[in-house]
Amino acid sequence: MNLQTNLTLTPAQAEPVLAAWLGRSVRCLGVERLRGGMINSVLRLAFDRDPYTAVIKLNAAGEGFGEEARQLRYLRAHSFPCPNVYLEGDAGAISQAPISEVPLPYAFLLLETLPGVTLGDALLDPRDRVRVERELAEVLADLHVHTRDTFGPIDAAGSERWVDVFLPRLHAVRQEPDVERRLPAWVLKDVDHAIDLAPSLLADQGEPTLIHGDIWSANVMVVQADDGWHLSGLVDPGAQYADVEMELAYLRVFQTVGSGFFDIYTAYTPLRPGHELRWLVYWLRTYLVHVWLFGDQHYRDMTALVAREIVTDRRVER
C-alpha cells in the first residue's frame, strides 16, 4: 500500500484533468488540501465552470483508482449517497495542453464535491448527533438489504463461506514485517492464538451483504442546515459483499457512532447473538492494519488488548 498523503497539484496541472472531464477549456481558480486522507492526497479544486468545484484524489503514477471508481458507481447504482465519479486515470490518460505546462505525474480520481465537512470536523450538539446517527442508520439499513449468494468483491464470483474471504486478509496483515517488528513476542503469541480461533468464531455467518466497508468520522460528510446538521453522504468506500457484522464492528472500533445509531439500526435488523466476540476479531484486523501502516502506540496497545480478550473469553472452545 503506497502512502502518498502530501502530493501537491498546481492549477496548471489540474486544468487538463478538468478539461478532459468537461470536454472544454477551464480555468482552475484554486487548489485546497482537504483533511482526513490517510493513504492518498485529497484536494478540492475550484474552477470557472459549472459545477465550479470538484475533489481530486492523487497517488503515485501506476497505483490507479479503478477499483474505487467501480465501487462508487456500484454504490450509487444501489441508491447509496456517495460522490459521483467524474474521471479516473493516470498521468498518461490526460493529453497536456500547452507544452510549457508541467504534466500531471499522478494517478487521479476526480469526484463530485459533497457539501459540508467531515463528521470529525463538525461541531455537533447532542441533538445534531442524534439526528445524524439516525440518518446514517437509515442509510445503512437501506444499503444492507442488498444481498447475494456469495461473499467477496462486488465484481467477483466470491465464496459461499465468509471465513474463506476474511481469514486470508487477517493472515496477510499478520505476516507484514512491520507488524512482526512493532509488536512484542507476547502480543504476537496472543495474536496468533486469536487468529487460530477466528474460523470457529466466524462460522456463524450472516448473509453476504453489500457494505460500504470503511465508515469512520473522516469518511462521513455532514452539512449544516437551518435546523442543524444532517448527513450529506459517505466517501472512500471499501464496498464488498461481507458479513454485515464487519461493517457494524468498524463503526464502533473508532467510536464513530453511539447507542443512538444502534437503537435505530437494530429496529430494522437485530444484532445476532454472540456478536460481541465476533466484533473483536474484526477489531483485531483493523488494529493490525494500523500497526502495519502507522505504528502508533495506541494501535499496538489496542491490538494487545483485543487479542487478549479473544483468547481468554470463556465462550471460545479450545
C-alpha positions in Angstrom: 0.0 0.0 0.0 1.5 3.3 -1.2 1.0 6.1 1.4 1.0 9.4 -0.5 -0.7 12.0 1.6 1.4 15.1 0.8 1.3 15.2 -3.0 0.8 18.7 -4.5 -1.0 19.9 -7.6 -0.9 23.3 -9.3 -3.8 24.9 -11.1 -2.0 24.4 -14.4 -1.8 20.7 -13.7 -5.4 20.5 -12.7 -6.8 22.3 -15.8 -6.1 19.4 -18.3 -7.9 17.0 -16.0 -10.9 19.3 -15.6 -10.9 19.9 -19.4 -10.9 16.2 -20.1 -13.9 15.7 -17.9 -15.9 18.8 -19.0 -14.9 18.5 -22.7 -13.9 22.2 -22.9 -11.3 24.5 -21.6 -11.5 25.5 -18.0 -9.6 27.8 -15.6 -8.6 26.4 -12.2 -9.0 29.1 -9.7 -7.7 27.3 -6.6 -6.4 24.1 -5.0 -7.2 23.4 -1.4 -5.8 20.4 0.6 -8.5 18.6 2.5 -8.0 16.9 5.9 -8.5 13.2 6.5 -6.7 11.4 3.8 -4.7 8.5 5.4 -3.5 6.9 2.1 -4.0 9.3 -0.7 -3.7 13.1 -1.1 -7.1 14.7 -1.3 -7.6 18.2 -2.8 -10.6 20.4 -3.6 -10.4 22.2 -6.9 -12.3 25.5 -7.6 -12.8 26.5 -11.3 -14.8 28.8 -13.5 -17.4 26.5 -14.9 -20.4 24.6 -13.5 -20.3 22.8 -11.0 -17.4 25.1 -10.0 -15.8 22.6 -7.6 -14.6 19.0 -7.6 -12.5 16.8 -5.4 -9.4 15.1 -6.7 -7.5 12.2 -5.1 -3.9 11.6 -6.0 -1.4 8.8 -5.6 1.8 7.7 -7.3 1.6 7.0 -11.1 0.7 3.4 -11.7 -1.3 3.0 -8.4 -4.6 3.6 -10.0 -8.1 4.3 -8.6 -10.0 2.0 -10.9 -11.3 -0.2 -8.0 -12.6 2.8 -6.0 -14.3 4.2 -9.1 -16.1 0.9 -9.7 -17.2 0.7 -6.1 -18.5 4.3 -6.1 -20.5 3.7 -9.3 -21.8 0.4 -7.8 -23.0 2.0 -4.6 -24.6 4.9 -6.5 -26.5 2.3 -8.6 -27.8 1.0 -5.3 -29.1 4.4 -4.3 -26.3 5.0 -1.7 -25.3 8.6 -1.1 -21.7 8.9 -2.2 -19.8 11.1 -4.8 -20.4 10.8 -8.5 -17.2 9.7 -10.4 -16.2 12.4 -12.9 -13.0 10.9 -14.3 -10.4 8.4 -13.3 -7.0 7.8 -14.9 -3.2 8.1 -14.7 -0.6 10.6 -15.9 -0.7 9.2 -19.5 -4.5 9.4 -19.7 -4.5 13.2 -20.0 -3.1 14.9 -23.1 -1.5 18.1 -21.9 -2.4 21.4 -23.3 0.5 23.9 -23.8 3.9 22.3 -23.7 5.0 24.8 -21.1 2.7 23.2 -18.6 4.1 20.7 -16.1 2.5 17.2 -16.9 0.3 15.6 -14.2 2.6 13.0 -12.7 0.0 11.1 -10.6 -2.8 8.6 -10.8 -6.0 10.5 -10.0 -9.7 10.2 -9.3 -11.9 13.2 -9.9 -15.1 13.3 -7.9 -18.2 15.3 -7.1 -17.8 17.5 -4.1 -20.2 16.5 -1.4 -21.5 19.5 0.6 -20.4 20.2 4.2 -17.5 18.8 6.2 -16.4 15.5 7.7 -18.1 14.3 10.8 -14.8 14.6 12.6 -14.6 18.3 11.8 -18.2 19.2 12.6 -19.2 20.7 15.9 -22.4 18.8 16.7 -24.5 19.3 19.7 -26.4 16.3 21.3 -29.5 16.9 19.1 -27.3 17.1 16.0 -25.6 13.9 17.0 -28.9 12.1 17.4 -30.2 13.3 14.0 -27.0 12.4 12.1 -26.8 8.9 13.7 -30.4 8.3 12.8 -29.9 9.3 9.2 -26.8 7.2 9.0 -28.6 4.2 10.5 -31.4 4.6 7.9 -29.0 4.9 5.0 -27.1 1.7 6.1 -30.3 -0.2 6.8 -31.3 0.6 3.2 -27.8 -0.4 1.9 -27.8 -3.7 3.8 -30.9 -5.0 2.3 -28.8 -5.8 -0.8 -27.6 -9.3 -0.7 -26.3 -12.1 -3.0 -25.3 -15.7 -2.7 -21.5 -15.3 -2.2 -19.1 -13.2 -0.2 -16.3 -11.2 -1.7 -15.6 -8.2 -4.1 -18.5 -6.6 -5.9 -17.2 -7.7 -9.3 -16.0 -11.3 -8.5 -17.8 -14.6 -8.1 -16.8 -14.8 -4.4 -17.2 -17.7 -1.9 -20.1 -19.2 0.0 -18.0 -19.2 3.2 -17.2 -15.8 4.8 -14.1 -17.2 6.5 -12.6 -18.0 3.1 -12.7 -14.3 2.3 -11.9 -12.7 5.6 -9.2 -15.0 7.1 -6.7 -14.6 4.2 -6.9 -10.9 4.8 -6.3 -11.4 8.5 -3.3 -13.7 7.8 -1.9 -11.3 5.2 -1.7 -8.3 7.6 -0.3 -10.5 10.4 2.6 -11.5 8.0 3.6 -7.9 7.3 7.2 -7.4 8.5 6.3 -4.2 10.3 3.7 -6.0 12.4 6.3 -8.5 13.4 8.8 -5.8 14.2 6.4 -3.4 16.1 4.7 -5.9 18.4 6.4 -7.7 21.3 6.6 -11.5 21.3 3.9 -12.0 24.0 1.4 -9.9 22.0 2.3 -11.8 18.8 1.6 -15.0 20.6 -1.9 -13.8 21.6 -2.5 -12.5 18.1 -1.6 -15.9 16.6 -3.8 -17.7 19.1 -6.7 -15.4 18.3 -6.2 -15.9 14.6 -6.3 -19.7 15.2 -9.7 -19.2 17.0 -11.1 -17.0 14.3 -12.5 -19.7 12.0 -14.7 -21.2 14.8 -15.8 -17.7 15.9 -16.8 -16.6 12.4 -18.5 -19.8 11.4 -21.8 -18.3 12.4 -22.0 -16.1 9.3 -24.8 -13.9 8.1 -25.9 -13.4 4.5 -23.5 -11.9 2.0 -24.5 -8.3 2.4 -23.4 -5.2 0.4 -21.5 -2.9 2.8 -19.6 0.4 2.4 -16.6 -1.1 4.2 -14.8 1.9 5.6 -17.1 4.1 7.7 -15.3 6.3 10.2 -15.5 10.0 11.0 -13.3 11.2 8.1 -15.5 9.3 5.6 -18.8 10.6 6.8 -19.9 14.0 5.4 -22.3 16.2 7.2 -23.8 19.6 6.2 -25.4 22.3 8.3 -28.9 23.5 7.6 -31.4 25.8 9.4 -32.5 23.0 11.7 -29.0 21.7 12.4 -26.5 19.2 11.0 -27.6 16.4 8.5 -25.9 13.5 6.8 -24.6 14.6 3.4 -23.0 11.4 2.2 -20.1 9.0 2.6 -16.8 8.8 0.8 -13.9 6.4 0.3 -15.7 3.0 0.2 -14.3 -0.5 0.5 -17.5 -1.9 -1.0 -17.9 -5.6 -0.9 -20.3 -8.4 0.0 -19.5 -9.3 3.6 -21.0 -10.5 6.8 -22.7 -7.2 7.9 -21.2 -7.5 11.3 -17.9 -6.4 9.9 -19.5 -3.0 9.0 -21.1 -2.7 12.4 -18.0 -3.6 14.2 -16.0 -1.0 12.3 -18.5 1.7 13.3 -17.6 1.0 16.9 -13.8 0.4 16.7 -13.2 4.2 16.5 -16.4 5.2 18.2 -17.8 6.7 15.0 -21.4 6.1 16.3 -23.0 5.5 19.7 -26.1 3.9 21.1 -28.4 6.2 19.1 -27.3 4.7 15.8 -27.8 1.1 17.1 -31.2 1.9 18.5 -32.4 2.9 15.0 -30.4 0.3 13.1 -31.4 -2.7 15.2 -35.1 -1.8 14.8 -34.6 -2.8 11.2 -32.1 -5.7 11.8 -31.4 -7.1 15.2 -27.9 -8.0 16.2 -27.1 -11.7 16.2 -26.3 -13.4 19.5 -22.6 -13.6 20.1 -21.8 -10.6 18.0 -19.6 -9.0 20.7 -16.9 -11.7 20.4 -17.0 -11.8 16.6 -16.6 -8.0 16.6 -13.4 -8.4 18.5 -12.0 -10.5 15.5 -12.8 -7.6 13.1 -11.3 -5.1 15.5 -8.1 -7.2 15.7 -7.6 -7.0 12.0 -8.3 -3.2 12.0 -5.8 -2.6 14.7 -3.2 -4.8 13.0 -3.6 -2.8 9.8 -3.0 0.4 11.7 0.1 -1.1 13.4 1.4 -2.1 10.0 0.7 1.3 8.3 1.2 3.8 11.1 2.7 2.0 14.1 1.2 4.3 16.7 1.5 3.1 20.3 -2.3 3.4 20.7 -2.8 0.8 18.0 -0.2 -1.5 19.4 -1.9 -1.3 22.8 -5.3 -2.0 21.4 -4.0 -4.9 19.4 -2.7 -6.4 22.6 -5.9 -5.8 24.5 -8.2 -7.2 21.8 -6.1 -10.3 21.2 -6.0 -11.0 24.9 -9.8 -10.6 25.1 -10.4 -13.1 22.3 -8.1 -15.8 23.7 -9.4 -15.5 27.3 -13.1 -15.4 26.5 -14.7 -18.5 28.1 -17.2 -18.8 25.2 -14.3 -19.8 22.9 -13.9 -23.5 22.5 -10.3 -24.6 22.7 
